[in-house]
Amino acid sequence: MTKLAVILAVALCSITTQAKPLDEVCSHLSLENGVGFVRHEDCDKFIQCYKDGLGKLVGIVQQCGFGTEWNQELLTCVASSISTCPPASDKCYQLRNGNVRKAIGNCRGYWVCNNGDSIPKCCPMGQYYNEATGCTNVDNDTECNARCFNDNSFPEELNATTEMTTTTKQPCITKRAIPGISNQYEEYIVALGWISRPCQAGLQYVQDDCDCTQVVSVPKPTACTREIYLSFNDNHYDQSGKNNYVQNENVVIENGKAIFNGLNSQLIIPRFTNVDASSIVLRVSYTSDHKSLTQPQTILSDSNCLNGMSVVIAEDINAVYYTVGTNIQDTKFDNTVALNQTVSLEKDIALSFHQGVLTGKLGNEETVLRNIPGDLRSVHCALHIGDSDGVIGGRFKGEIDELSIYLCA
């Protein structure tokens, strides 16, 4: 027996309003996975806090989908009938029964006041809500194709208090086809709304199966592009075109190089917190005096948060070490390959992990470890360039000329 209160919350999409600074509201919030949420003074809104591409803490006022209100405990919009919004924040508070207001973001929707609560209502298909005339037939001058929770797009059985007991195939609520784009679909993500998802190569989305199941010919793969590109020309900003934020802690950018002092300098890239990828490639061009090292030093790592790691590159006097963390359900595997140091202090290295194969490169030398079990581990920690918080030796001392990261083979 499955309660569908949460499904209703997932099925109703949210609408984003214009971003505006909300420093005072977000300043003391602890971001989880790079984002945080705060209750808005209106029941049907919430504030999403995050850092923009320049590291500034900003907020966006988000509008819950029609018929839903924000729940701070669940961090999602839920059916208004199970909302925990304070009564005094309801727009129907102290208004007479029967008072009606137009819905935001749904041309068919409206709210009716009942004993201080806002009750969502929908006009029938083919009509829209007009503040002057109520539910009004759509004409040539009006377009209203909005979905509502009491029509075929959101079936009646999705009422928040209804329970489903049937053993037949359940309706596909959180996924939907994209007209004209068969190899993609849209999925509802809590607090983000409907987002586009690609099917695996060679498959098309089938609504009846609620999944990508239709086999088709595989098209020629597209080029693999960089997620991060740091060239250190005058600054430490990402040059990949994707505006990824890079936090600089005491790294000196000079003459096209990032200079790390080995004491308190590092670059932090939050973009790779909880990264979910089947493949990853990291390329680094750098200079270091490995011959004088007395302990290992970290070139890059996401092990700083003491909850495991997914990628680490480190070196000592003898070798460069390439490690990926994988897991199968709750079983974790740490997989490492190494290459002997070169005579030169200038090094070009690369770590690649794809389809269970870990490859490490140092100049023209290469080492491969195959048949690695599991998928690349997702770690709630940013990628740190030059530090592992002591997990893998000391901080990096040297100069980095260039760094590139790909999430494809």
KEMARVO-946793 format. One record per residue (C-alpha): residue number from 1; residue in three letters; x, y, z. Coordinates in steps of 0.02 Angstrom, whole numbers, plus 50000, padded with zeros to 5 digits. Each point is the difference from the previous one (the first is absolute). Example, Ala and Ser with C-alpha at 12.3 -4.5 7.8 and 13.67 -1.06 7.14 Angstrom:
<nodes>
(node 1 "ALA" (50615 49775 50390)),
(node 2 "SER" (50069 50172 49967)),
</nodes>
This chain:
<nodes>
(node 1 "MET" (50000 50000 50000)),
(node 2 "THR" (50081 50162 49941)),
(node 3 "LYS" (49956 50174 50058)),
(node 4 "LEU" (50009 50127 49860)),
(node 5 "ALA" (50020 50162 50097)),
(node 6 "VAL" (50183 50008 49953)),
(node 7 "ILE" (49964 49953 49819)),
(node 8 "LEU" (49882 50148 49987)),
(node 9 "ALA" (50137 50113 50061)),
(node 10 "VAL" (50119 49929 49872)),
(node 11 "ALA" (49876 50009 49857)),
(node 12 "LEU" (49961 50184 50014)),
(node 13 "CYS" (50140 50104 49927)),
(node 14 "SER" (50068 50158 50076)),
(node 15 "ILE" (50028 50166 49912)),
(node 16 "THR" (50158 50103 50023)),
(node 17 "THR" (49987 50186 50023)),
(node 18 "GLN" (50136 50128 49966)),
(node 19 "ALA" (50157 49978 50107)),
(node 20 "LYS" (50039 50135 50127)),
(node 21 "PRO" (50130 50015 50139)),
(node 22 "LEU" (49938 49935 50167)),
(node 23 "ASP" (50163 50011 50098)),
(node 24 "GLU" (49919 50028 50169)),
(node 25 "VAL" (49886 49849 49982)),
(node 26 "CYS" (50132 49882 49931)),
(node 27 "SER" (50156 50061 50092)),
(node 28 "HIS" (49988 49881 50148)),
(node 29 "LEU" (49934 49851 49904)),
(node 30 "SER" (50105 49842 49989)),
(node 31 "LEU" (49998 49946 49817)),
(node 32 "GLU" (49972 49815 49966)),
(node 33 "ASN" (50065 49942 49830)),
(node 34 "GLY" (50030 50182 49959)),
(node 35 "VAL" (49820 50055 50029)),
(node 36 "GLY" (49887 50045 50146)),
(node 37 "PHE" (49816 50039 50026)),
(node 38 "VAL" (49909 50125 50111)),
(node 39 "ARG" (49814 50022 50034)),
(node 40 "HIS" (49924 50154 49915)),
(node 41 "GLU" (49870 50109 50085)),
(node 42 "ASP" (49873 49937 49873)),
(node 43 "CYS" (49947 49819 50021)),
(node 44 "ASP" (50013 49960 49814)),
(node 45 "LYS" (50178 50067 49980)),
(node 46 "PHE" (50174 49956 50062)),
(node 47 "ILE" (50175 50073 49986)),
(node 48 "GLN" (50139 49902 49918)),
(node 49 "CYS" (50177 50054 50052)),
(node 50 "TYR" (50159 49961 49904)),
(node 51 "LYS" (50165 50075 49943)),
(node 52 "ASP" (50007 50074 49825)),
(node 53 "GLY" (50144 49982 49878)),
(node 54 "LEU" (50102 50132 50092)),
(node 55 "GLY" (49970 49925 50172)),
(node 56 "LYS" (49871 50127 50056)),
(node 57 "LEU" (49863 49932 50113)),
(node 58 "VAL" (49834 50037 49916)),
(node 59 "GLY" (49819 49945 50017)),
(node 60 "ILE" (49857 49963 49882)),
(node 61 "VAL" (49819 50013 50051)),
(node 62 "GLN" (49917 49843 49932)),
(node 63 "GLN" (49814 49980 49972)),
(node 64 "CYS" (49927 49830 50044)),
(node 65 "GLY" (49893 49917 49870)),
(node 66 "PHE" (49814 50038 50010)),
(node 67 "GLY" (49912 49902 50136)),
(node 68 "THR" (50157 49980 50105)),
(node 69 "GLU" (50087 50091 50143)),
(node 70 "TRP" (50176 49994 50070)),
(node 71 "ASN" (50046 49875 50136)),
(node 72 "GLN" (50162 50048 50087)),
(node 73 "GLU" (50020 49832 50084)),
(node 74 "LEU" (49989 49902 49836)),
(node 75 "LEU" (50085 50139 49899)),
(node 76 "THR" (49871 49986 49862)),
(node 77 "CYS" (49831 50066 49946)),
(node 78 "VAL" (49859 49886 50060)),
(node 79 "ALA" (49813 49997 49977)),
(node 80 "SER" (49921 50148 50089)),
(node 81 "SER" (49889 49880 50098)),
(node 82 "ILE" (50153 49930 50090)),
(node 83 "SER" (50100 50161 50009)),
(node 84 "THR" (50084 50052 50162)),
(node 85 "CYS" (49993 50185 49958)),
(node 86 "PRO" (49956 50109 50152)),
(node 87 "PRO" (49815 50051 49992)),
(node 88 "ALA" (50042 50185 50011)),
(node 89 "SER" (50104 49985 49841)),
(node 90 "ASP" (49855 49932 49898)),
(node 91 "LYS" (49931 50131 49881)),
(node 92 "CYS" (49825 49952 50057)),
(node 93 "TYR" (50040 50039 50181)),
(node 94 "GLN" (49860 50110 50072)),
(node 95 "LEU" (49912 50006 49831)),
(node 96 "ARG" (49818 49950 49984)),
(node 97 "ASN" (49949 49829 49935)),
(node 98 "GLY" (49976 49998 49812)),
(node 99 "ASN" (50129 50134 49965)),
(node 100 "VAL" (50085 49955 49835)),
(node 101 "ARG" (50167 50046 49924)),
(node 102 "LYS" (50084 49954 49837)),
(node 103 "ALA" (50140 49870 50001)),
(node 104 "ILE" (50178 50044 49951)),
(node 105 "GLY" (50072 49904 49854)),
(node 106 "ASN" (49843 49903 49953)),
(node 107 "CYS" (49867 50083 49891)),
(node 108 "ARG" (49866 49875 50055)),
(node 109 "GLY" (50039 50009 50185)),
(node 110 "TYR" (49925 50102 50141)),
(node 111 "TRP" (49995 49994 50190)),
(node 112 "VAL" (49844 50005 50109)),
(node 113 "CYS" (50008 50050 50184)),
(node 114 "ASN" (49924 49880 50125)),
(node 115 "ASN" (50020 50029 50188)),
(node 116 "GLY" (50164 50092 49972)),
(node 117 "ASP" (50073 49867 49884)),
(node 118 "SER" (50036 50018 49815)),
(node 119 "ILE" (49915 49860 49901)),
(node 120 "PRO" (50059 49973 49820)),
(node 121 "LYS" (49871 49986 49862)),
(node 122 "CYS" (50010 49977 49812)),
(node 123 "CYS" (49891 50057 49857)),
(node 124 "PRO" (49949 49860 49879)),
(node 125 "MET" (50105 49966 49845)),
(node 126 "GLY" (49959 50129 49867)),
(node 127 "GLN" (49977 50138 50128)),
(node 128 "TYR" (50113 50122 50093)),
(node 129 "TYR" (49977 50096 50160)),
(node 130 "ASN" (49955 50183 49978)),
(node 131 "GLU" (49998 50109 50157)),
(node 132 "ALA" (49847 50092 49935)),
(node 133 "THR" (49898 49857 49927)),
(node 134 "GLY" (50068 49844 50086)),
(node 135 "CYS" (50021 49844 49893)),
(node 136 "THR" (49984 50062 49821)),
(node 137 "ASN" (50001 49910 49834)),
(node 138 "VAL" (50162 50015 49901)),
(node 139 "ASP" (49977 50105 49843)),
(node 140 "ASN" (50106 50051 49852)),
(node 141 "ASP" (50084 50136 50103)),
(node 142 "THR" (50043 49886 50146)),
(node 143 "GLU" (50113 49848 50013)),
(node 144 "CYS" (49995 49887 50152)),
(node 145 "ASN" (50072 49825 49991)),
(node 146 "ALA" (50058 49986 50180)),
(node 147 "ARG" (49994 49831 50087)),
(node 148 "CYS" (49909 49988 50165)),
(node 149 "PHE" (49984 49867 50133)),
(node 150 "ASN" (49819 49959 49955)),
(node 151 "ASP" (50021 49962 49815)),
(node 152 "ASN" (50080 49859 49900)),
(node 153 "SER" (50174 50073 50019)),
(node 154 "PHE" (49988 49982 50189)),
(node 155 "PRO" (49869 49866 50033)),
(node 156 "GLU" (49870 50013 50137)),
(node 157 "GLU" (50085 49857 50093)),
(node 158 "LEU" (50145 50117 50041)),
(node 159 "ASN" (49898 50085 50135)),
(node 160 "ALA" (50115 50015 50151)),
(node 161 "THR" (49888 49895 50112)),
(node 162 "THR" (49972 49858 49876)),
(node 163 "GLU" (50086 49831 50013)),
(node 164 "MET" (50035 49886 49852)),
(node 165 "THR" (49965 49815 50024)),
(node 166 "THR" (49995 49940 49818)),
(node 167 "THR" (50130 49875 49940)),
(node 168 "THR" (49992 50063 49820)),
(node 169 "LYS" (50134 50111 49925)),
(node 170 "GLN" (50010 50164 50095)),
(node 171 "PRO" (49987 50162 49900)),
(node 172 "CYS" (50161 50082 49945)),
(node 173 "ILE" (49992 50159 50103)),
(node 174 "THR" (50177 50066 50018)),
(node 175 "LYS" (50058 49976 49821)),
(node 176 "ARG" (49930 50064 49835)),
(node 177 "ALA" (50046 49997 49817)),
(node 178 "ILE" (50069 50152 49910)),
(node 179 "PRO" (49904 50027 49837)),
(node 180 "GLY" (50115 49981 49849)),
(node 181 "ILE" (50151 49941 50103)),
(node 182 "SER" (49988 49812 50017)),
(node 183 "ASN" (50171 49970 50079)),
(node 184 "GLN" (49964 50112 50150)),
(node 185 "TYR" (49866 50016 50133)),
(node 186 "GLU" (49957 50116 50143)),
(node 187 "GLU" (50007 49946 50182)),
(node 188 "TYR" (49936 50094 50151)),
(node 189 "ILE" (50136 50035 50130)),
(node 190 "VAL" (49945 50062 50171)),
(node 191 "ALA" (50024 50188 50019)),
(node 192 "LEU" (50069 50015 49822)),
(node 193 "GLY" (49846 49959 49894)),
(node 194 "TRP" (49999 49912 49832)),
(node 195 "ILE" (50175 49976 49926)),
(node 196 "SER" (50056 49917 49839)),
(node 197 "ARG" (50084 49829 50009)),
(node 198 "PRO" (50089 49908 49856)),
(node 199 "CYS" (49965 49818 49961)),
(node 200 "GLN" (50145 49880 49990)),
(node 201 "ALA" (50075 49994 49825)),
(node 202 "GLY" (49896 49887 49889)),
(node 203 "LEU" (49837 50019 50098)),
(node 204 "GLN" (49845 50110 49987)),
(node 205 "TYR" (49877 50049 50135)),
(node 206 "VAL" (49834 49905 50008)),
(node 207 "GLN" (49866 50080 50108)),
(node 208 "ASP" (49906 49837 50030)),
(node 209 "ASP" (50158 49924 50073)),
(node 210 "CYS" (50048 50160 50092)),
(node 211 "ASP" (50178 49969 49942)),
(node 212 "CYS" (50118 49996 49850)),
(node 213 "THR" (49961 49828 49928)),
(node 214 "GLN" (49980 50020 49811)),
(node 215 "VAL" (50159 49939 49911)),
(node 216 "VAL" (50061 50109 49856)),
(node 217 "SER" (50160 50015 49901)),
(node 218 "VAL" (50141 50086 50095)),
(node 219 "PRO" (50048 50169 49927)),
(node 220 "LYS" (50180 50055 49980)),
(node 221 "PRO" (50061 50058 50171)),
(node 222 "THR" (50022 50185 50029)),
(node 223 "ALA" (50166 50078 50047)),
(node 224 "CYS" (50055 49988 50181)),
(node 225 "THR" (50014 50177 50070)),
(node 226 "ARG" (50082 50065 50159)),
(node 227 "GLU" (49900 50030 50158)),
(node 228 "ILE" (50143 50101 50075)),
(node 229 "TYR" (50145 50087 49914)),
(node 230 "LEU" (50125 50101 50102)),
(node 231 "SER" (50135 50083 49894)),
(node 232 "PHE" (50051 50127 50134)),
(node 233 "ASN" (50014 50143 49878)),
(node 234 "ASP" (49992 50148 50121)),
(node 235 "ASN" (49872 49916 50115)),
(node 236 "HIS" (49938 49834 50071)),
(node 237 "TYR" (49829 50005 49913)),
(node 238 "ASP" (49927 49854 49902)),
(node 239 "GLN" (50028 50021 49813)),
(node 240 "SER" (49891 49854 49944)),
(node 241 "GLY" (49853 50115 49963)),
(node 242 "LYS" (49896 49919 50136)),
(node 243 "ASN" (50034 50133 50133)),
(node 244 "ASN" (50048 49880 50138)),
(node 245 "TYR" (50047 50086 50162)),
(node 246 "VAL" (50179 49974 50059)),
(node 247 "GLN" (50047 50056 50175)),
(node 248 "ASN" (50180 50061 50020)),
(node 249 "GLU" (50086 49979 50168)),
(node 250 "ASN" (50174 50079 49997)),
(node 251 "VAL" (50046 49940 49825)),
(node 252 "VAL" (50101 50130 49905)),
(node 253 "ILE" (49957 50019 49815)),
(node 254 "GLU" (50151 50065 49907)),
(node 255 "ASN" (50068 49985 49821)),
(node 256 "GLY" (49870 49870 49952)),
(node 257 "LYS" (50036 49889 50149)),
(node 258 "ALA" (49911 49958 50164)),
(node 259 "ILE" (50131 50001 50137)),
(node 260 "PHE" (49966 49892 50154)),
(node 261 "ASN" (50105 50030 50156)),
(node 262 "GLY" (49979 49828 50081)),
(node 263 "LEU" (49934 50077 50161)),
(node 264 "ASN" (49827 50078 49984)),
(node 265 "SER" (49960 50016 49815)),
(node 266 "GLN" (49869 49906 49901)),
(node 267 "LEU" (49863 50020 49870)),
(node 268 "ILE" (49825 49934 50039)),
(node 269 "ILE" (49873 49953 49865)),
(node 270 "PRO" (49825 49970 50075)),
(node 271 "ARG" (49933 49946 49829)),
(node 272 "PHE" (50062 49823 50031)),
(node 273 "THR" (49913 49975 50167)),
(node 274 "ASN" (49896 49840 49987)),
(node 275 "VAL" (50051 49983 49818)),
(node 276 "ASP" (49904 49858 49918)),
(node 277 "ALA" (50095 49943 49846)),
(node 278 "SER" (50043 49835 49916)),
(node 279 "SER" (50162 50071 49931)),
(node 280 "ILE" (50127 50131 50054)),
(node 281 "VAL" (50162 50065 49926)),
(node 282 "LEU" (50118 50120 50090)),
(node 283 "ARG" (50151 50078 49914)),
(node 284 "VAL" (50130 50104 50091)),
(node 285 "SER" (50159 50085 49938)),
(node 286 "TYR" (50109 50048 50148)),
(node 287 "THR" (50174 50023 50070)),
(node 288 "SER" (50061 49937 50169)),
(node 289 "ASP" (50163 49954 50081)),
(node 290 "HIS" (49950 49822 50041)),
(node 291 "LYS" (50183 49953 50030)),
(node 292 "SER" (49999 50099 50163)),
(node 293 "LEU" (49835 49934 50068)),
(node 294 "THR" (50005 49922 50173)),
(node 295 "GLN" (49817 49947 49998)),
(node 296 "PRO" (49864 49978 49868)),
(node 297 "GLN" (49912 50158 49939)),
(node 298 "THR" (49825 50016 49928)),
(node 299 "ILE" (49977 50068 49825)),
(node 300 "LEU" (49810 49985 50006)),
(node 301 "SER" (49872 49910 50106)),
(node 302 "ASP" (49820 49997 50060)),
(node 303 "SER" (50042 49905 50160)),
(node 304 "ASN" (50004 50157 50108)),
(node 305 "CYS" (49830 49973 50081)),
(node 306 "LEU" (50048 49837 50087)),
(node 307 "ASN" (49861 49899 49916)),
(node 308 "GLY" (50101 49908 49868)),
(node 309 "MET" (50058 50058 49830)),
(node 310 "SER" (49967 49976 49815)),
(node 311 "VAL" (50163 50067 49924)),
(node 312 "VAL" (50174 50034 50067)),
(node 313 "ILE" (50164 50040 49914)),
(node 314 "ALA" (50154 50010 50111)),
(node 315 "GLU" (50188 49983 49985)),
(node 316 "ASP" (50154 49964 50102)),
(node 317 "ILE" (50185 49988 49964)),
(node 318 "ASN" (49977 49837 49904)),
(node 319 "ALA" (49835 50004 49906)),
(node 320 "VAL" (49836 50083 49951)),
(node 321 "TYR" (49847 49910 50069)),
(node 322 "TYR" (49828 49996 49917)),
(node 323 "THR" (49851 49942 50105)),
(node 324 "VAL" (49814 49985 49969)),
(node 325 "GLY" (49869 49948 50127)),
(node 326 "THR" (49858 49889 49943)),
(node 327 "ASN" (49859 49910 50087)),
(node 328 "ILE" (49868 49867 49973)),
(node 329 "GLN" (49857 50049 50114)),
(node 330 "ASP" (50080 50012 50173)),
(node 331 "THR" (50164 49913 49954)),
(node 332 "LYS" (50142 50121 49962)),
(node 333 "PHE" (50157 49971 49897)),
(node 334 "ASP" (50156 50110 49990)),
(node 335 "ASN" (50098 49967 49840)),
(node 336 "THR" (50177 50068 49971)),
(node 337 "VAL" (50131 49995 49862)),
(node 338 "ALA" (50171 50083 50002)),
(node 339 "LEU" (50135 50059 49879)),
(node 340 "ASN" (50182 50032 50043)),
(node 341 "GLN" (50053 50181 50007)),
(node 342 "THR" (50094 50073 49850)),
(node 343 "VAL" (50167 50087 50003)),
(node 344 "SER" (49915 50163 49949)),
(node 345 "LEU" (49911 50107 50130)),
(node 346 "GLU" (49874 50054 49866)),
(node 347 "LYS" (49863 49871 49984)),
(node 348 "ASP" (49843 49968 49896)),
(node 349 "ILE" (49886 49875 50087)),
(node 350 "ALA" (49825 49931 49972)),
(node 351 "LEU" (49879 49889 50095)),
(node 352 "SER" (49861 49913 49904)),
(node 353 "PHE" (49862 49888 50064)),
(node 354 "HIS" (49874 49924 49878)),
(node 355 "GLN" (49901 49838 49999)),
(node 356 "GLY" (50099 49922 50143)),
(node 357 "VAL" (50171 50048 49930)),
(node 358 "LEU" (50118 50116 50094)),
(node 359 "THR" (50142 50076 49898)),
(node 360 "GLY" (50142 50106 50064)),
(node 361 "LYS" (50116 50097 49885)),
(node 362 "LEU" (50164 50091 50033)),
(node 363 "GLY" (50076 50073 49842)),
(node 364 "ASN" (50010 49856 49875)),
(node 365 "GLU" (49984 49866 50134)),
(node 366 "GLU" (49834 49916 50038)),
(node 367 "THR" (49934 49872 50125)),
(node 368 "VAL" (49829 49915 49998)),
(node 369 "LEU" (49894 49909 50130)),
(node 370 "ARG" (49851 49906 49927)),
(node 371 "ASN" (49843 49916 50066)),
(node 372 "ILE" (49974 50123 50142)),
(node 373 "PRO" (49836 49958 50089)),
(node 374 "GLY" (49862 50127 50023)),
(node 375 "ASP" (49964 50177 49945)),
(node 376 "LEU" (50095 50160 50038)),
(node 377 "ARG" (49961 50047 50180)),
(node 378 "SER" (49894 50154 50030)),
(node 379 "VAL" (50076 50100 50144)),
(node 380 "HIS" (49925 50150 50089)),
(node 381 "CYS" (50160 50101 49985)),
(node 382 "ALA" (50067 50129 49879)),
(node 383 "LEU" (50153 49966 49894)),
(node 384 "HIS" (50156 50074 50082)),
(node 385 "ILE" (50151 50043 49894)),
(node 386 "GLY" (50157 49988 50106)),
(node 387 "ASP" (49928 49928 50160)),
(node 388 "SER" (49920 49845 50077)),
(node 389 "ASP" (49986 50064 50179)),
(node 390 "GLY" (50141 49884 50051)),
(node 391 "VAL" (49916 49842 49936)),
(node 392 "ILE" (50128 49978 49861)),
(node 393 "GLY" (50159 50081 50064)),
(node 394 "GLY" (50034 50188 50001)),
(node 395 "ARG" (49945 50146 49895)),
(node 396 "PHE" (50069 50024 49826)),
(node 397 "LYS" (50153 50109 49974)),
(node 398 "GLY" (50032 50044 49819)),
(node 399 "GLU" (49925 50084 49848)),
(node 400 "ILE" (49852 49945 49895)),
(node 401 "ASP" (49996 50061 49820)),
(node 402 "GLU" (49834 49925 49946)),
(node 403 "LEU" (49860 49890 50066)),
(node 404 "SER" (49856 49920 49903)),
(node 405 "ILE" (49859 49888 50060)),
(node 406 "TYR" (49882 49900 49889)),
(node 407 "LEU" (49849 49895 50051)),
(node 408 "CYS" (50012 49891 49845)),
(node 409 "ALA" (50124 49878 49925)),
</nodes>
